[in-house]
Amino acid sequence: MRDGVLDEAYERMHQTGPEYRGWLSNHGPMVADALVRLGGEGTVHRWLDGYVDRLEDLPPTARPLAATDWRQALGDQRRPPEWLALMRREVAERPWQEVLATWWPRLLPGVIANATHGVIRTGHAVRALREVDNHVRRGELAHALAYWASRWQPVPGRARQVSGSGRQVLPIGAAMDALPFLPIDPDAGIRPRLTQLAGTTAWPPALHSVEREADPARFVAQVAVEALRRFPLHARGDAVMLVHSVTAPAAIALAMPSLDKAEHASSAQAAWGAAATIIAAYRLPVPVEPPRQPDSPQRHPADLQRLAVEHGDAHVIKLAGAAIRAGDQVAATPAIEEAAKCIASDGKP
């Protein structure tokens, strides 16, 4: 039943565009995948019924992007239909694992694309395909990769060199706590924040300060856990955006079992870059401990699943999926509870 519900949801979402109202991401495919894994498969179509009216139709089809033009077309706002046509052709003509092996290293440097939604949608699609390989799920991978490519954007300051002599190396959690704060209009969107971050003197050293694990998969998992632990401390700033500091590395972790080992180190680097960028762009100047009774029990995963499904917001649902998968109940309970408090329950993406 779960597989059938997810495939039906994908088919519905493939009639809609990747964005709406300008730059807002279509969360439908990712939420459907998260819901079926949270035990909410019976709510998927009802959730989509309430969500689909805000979406836009899939843009008209176009000729596939020429294979030689892909570098120049990365991040080109005018070419999503060409990217989708190319990716559809890719998954129709080659095994999806080969398509992923080709495009993951090409797209990974642009991991921050539209607040990391490209890599998140791709990670969900890869996990679904690893379980069941069919044309609908290959189509979802095509949509995900095309979206990522058309909104491709690098982590600001990643290419800037940092002197090794005075470089401070910190564990993941300490490196997150040392990320700079941006004094910026709280209503500013992510693009002006990234521009300011790129010009912030303290940013490149902070970005390059994290201590690497020998095992990239373990490193990526720990990035997600440490971001999850800090989410309640900064959620009052912008909970919706800060959710992606958890869900982006969690999505990279979903894809890694289907990647060649040679891609794991760069994937770990991208996971840290994505999480660090989102946290630095939206963190509060002083972390705020959310009010909670000292003797409040840690919720059972089933209770957290039920809370997220009943709440109904796309970001709460996706955060719950990533948090429960992380396996840290001490961190998951306050994070999901705080997300449910801070994010409107009307399905606002």
N, C-alpha and C positions, 0 to 999 in steps of 0.2 A: 504493500500500500504506500509506504513512504517513498519508494522510488517512483511510482506512478504519479504521485502528487507533485513531486519535485519536477518531473519532466513536463507535466501539464503547466506548472507555473512558468517554467522556462519558455514554453511555447507561447504563453500569453505575453510574457515580457519581451519576447523577440519581435513583437509587433510595435513596440514602443521605442523611443529614442533613448540614448544613454544619459541625457540631461533634460532639464526643463527649466522654464523661467530663467534662462540664461545659463548659469553655471551650476545649478543644483543637480546633484547626481541622482540617478534613478537607482534606488536601493532595492527594488523589488526582487531581483534574482538572488542577491545576497541574503536578504531577509527570509525568503522562501527556504533557502538552504539551511539557514540557522534554525528556523522554526521546526523543520522536520527532525532536526537533531536534538531539539529541546523538548521533544514529545508533543509538539504542537501541530502535527501534520493536519489535524482536523480543522485548524484555524487558518491554514495558508490561503485558501481561496477567499475566505471572508475578509482576511487582511488585505489581499490584493484588490478585492471589490472596493474597499474604502480608499485605496491608494491610487488606483489606476486613473481616476478622473483628473488628477493633477498632472499626469504625464503627457508628453507630446508624442505624436505618431513618429514612427521610424522615418528618418529622412529618405527621400527618393533614392533609388539605387543609382550607382555610378559605375563607370568602368574601373576595374581594379587598378590600384596604384602600380606603376611600373616597378618591377623588382629593383631596378637600378636607382630609383628615386627615393628610397625609404629614408635615407639619412636626412635629406633636405626637407622631407615631409614630417619629421618628428615634431610634435607640438604645433603643427599648422592647424589653426582653428577652422580653416575653410575646407578641410579634407577628410572629415570623419567618414562620409560615405565611401570614398575611395579606399580608406583603410579597411572598412568592413568588407568591401568586395574582395580585397586582397586576402584578408584572413579567412573568409569563407572559402575561397579557392584553395588556400593552404590546407585547411582541415579536410577538405574534400579529396585532395590529391595525395596527401601524405598521412602517415600515422600521427596522431595528436602528440605523441611523445617527441617525435622529430620536430614538429612545429614548435613545441615548447622549447626544445633544446636550441633551436635557431633564434627564437625571438626573446627569450628570457634575458640572455646577456646583452642583447641590443637595447632592451627597454629598461633594464634594471637601473642604469645610471639616472634615469628620469623617474625615480620611485616616488617623488613627492607630487607627481601629476595629479592635479585637482584634489589636493589634500589626501593623497594616497589612495583614492578610490579605484584607480586603475589596477594597482597591484592587489588590492583587497578582493576585487571582483575576480581577478585571475586566480588567486589562491583558492577561493571557493570553487571555481569552475574546475580546477585541477583535481581537487579532492573528489568532487562528484564524478569526474571521468575515471579516476583511478578505481572507483567502486563499480561503475557501470559505464561501459563504452558504447554509446549509441549516437545517432546523428543529432539528436536534440542537444546532448551535452557537448558534443563537438561544436555545435553552433554557439553554445554559451561561451566556450573558450574563444571562439572567433570574435564574438561581441566584446568580451573582456579585453582581449589583446588589442583590438582596434580602438577601444576607448582609451586604453593606456597610451597607445602610440600617438593618438591625435591630441592628447593633452600632456604629453611628455614634458617633464620639467625636472631639472637636476636639484639636488639638495644645495642650497646656497653655501658658498664658501668651501665646498668639498675639495675643489682642485687646489686651493691655496695651501702652500707648504707651511709647515710649522717646524721651527728649529728643534732638533732633537736634544740639544744640550740642556735647555731649561724646561723641557716638556714634562708636565705633571701627568702621571699615569694613575688612574683611579679605578676602583671597582665600578660596575655598572650603576649601582644605586647612588654612590657618591658622585659619579660623573653627572648623573641626572640632577642631583641637588645643586651642582656647581654651574649648571647652565645659566646663561645671562637672562635678565629680565628686560623686556622691551617696554620702555615708557611710550606707549602709543594710544591713540584714541581707542577705547574699548569696542567701538562699533566698526573699526577698520576690518576689512576682510583679509583673507590670507595673503593675497598678492602684495598689498603694501607692507604687510608684516614680513614677508620673505625678503622684500627689497630692503627693509630696514635691518633685518637680521644679517643680510649679506655684507652690510657696511658697518656692523658692530664689531669693534676691535676684539672684544672678549670671545666672540663666537668661534673663530677657527681653532684657537687653543682648546676651547671646551669641546668642540666637535671631535678633535683628535686625541682627547685625553683618556678615552675609555680603555681599560685593560682587556685584551683579547683572551678568550678561552681557546684552548687547544682544539676543542670540539665545537665547530661552528653551529651545529644543531642545538647543542646545549646553550651556547651563547644567545642564539635567537630566542629560545624559550625563556631565558633569564631576562632578556630585554623586555619581553612582554610582561613577565611577572613583576619586575621592578616598576614598570610604567603603571601596572594595575595597582600596586601598593601606593603610588603617589597620586593616582587619579582623584581620590576623595579630598586630598589636600588642596587641589587646585580647581576642582570642579565648579566652584562658585564663580570662577572667572569665565569659562566657556566650556561647559560640560560636553556639548555636542562635538566640538572640535577636538577636545582632549581625548575623547573615546578612541580616536584614530591612533593615538600614541600606543594603544594596546592592540587594536585590531589590525594595524598594518604589519607589525612584526609577527603577530599570530597568523596572518594570511601567508606571509613568507614561509613560516613554519609548515603550513599546509602544503605548499608546493614543493618543499625541499626533498621529500622522499621520491619525487618523480624527476629530480634533476640529477645530472651527472655530478659526481663528487667534486669535480673541478670547479663547479659553480657555487659550492657551499660557502667558501670564504667571502666571495663578493656578495653573496646573499646575506651573510651575517653583517657585513659592513653596511649594506643598504638598510637592514632592519634597524640598526642603531641610528643611522642617519635620519631615517623617517621618524622614529620615535623622538629623537633629540630635537629635531626641527619643530615638530608639533608642540612639544612641551615648552621649548624656548619661546615660540611664537605666542603661546597662550597662557603661560604660567602666571600665577599671582606674584606680586612682589614679596609677599610674606605668606607662606602656606597657612591654610586655615583648617584646623582639625574639626571635622563635622561633629555636631553634638550627637552623642550616643551613650546609652547607659553603660557604665563600666562592666556590668554583669550580663550585657546582652549576649545571647548565645550565637555561635556561628551557625548559619542556616545550612541545612542539608542541601546538596545539589538539586534535589527534586523541588525543594521550596524555592530556590533561586530560579530554576527553570520556570516554575509556575508564576513567580513574580514578574519575570520578563515577558512571558507570553500574555499575561493578563494586562500588563502595562500597555503594550502594543506599539511603542515607538521603535522605529527602525534601529536607532543607535543603541537603545537599551537592549534590544534583542541581540544585536550583533556583539555587543560588549559581553552579555551573559554567555553567549556561545564561546567566546574567546576565554573568558574568565574561568568558566567551569572546565574547559579543556586544559587550562594551565595547571589545574590540580592544586591550587593554593587556596584553601577555603578561608584561611585567615584574611587573605587579601580580597577574595571574591565577594564575601558578604558585604563589607562596607562599600566596596566599589559599586556593586549593582544597586544596593539600596540608595546610595547617593545619586547615582545616575537617574533612578526612578523619581527622586525628589526634584532634581534640577532640570530635567528635560520634560517638556510638555507631553502629556499622554495622548495627544490627538493624532499621533503618527507624523508629526512635523519632522521632515528630514533635515 
